[in-house]
Amino acid sequence: MDLAQLRQQWNSVLDQLERIDRIAWISFFDARLAEFDGQTLYLDFSDSRKFGSAHEYSEVRDRQVETLKSVIKKVLGIEMEIILV
């Protein structure tokens, strides 16, 4: 799967994520799929301020990333690492 194919299916991933964890869905809804090398997906939040505040959300963010990874595996059948940029 390449980045273009992933983008085509991203709404299906988000729909499933919303059913499982609405807070995670809100967190990733406006992420831009910046790069995918077949193993690692880079999500760009430069247009969003969600992850740019001085608050410490690393524990919650880690759980949300794990939830997103499990949904991607369920919907697309692939495992990947996710890096937030």
Stockholm file with secondary structure:
# STOCKHOLM 1.0

chainA/1-85         MDLAQLRQQWNSVLDQLERIDRIAWISFFDARLAEFDGQTLYLDFSDSRKFGSAHEYSEVRDRQVETLKSVIKKVLGIEMEIILV
#=GR chainA/1-85 SS CCHHHHHHHHHHHHHHHHHHCHHHHHHHTTCEEEEECSSEEEEECTTCCTTCSSSCCHHHHHHHHHHHHHHHHHHHSCCCEEEEC
#=GC SS_cons        CCHHHHHHHHHHHHHHHHHHCHHHHHHHTTCEEEEECSSEEEEECTTCCTTCSSSCCHHHHHHHHHHHHHHHHHHHSCCCEEEEC
//
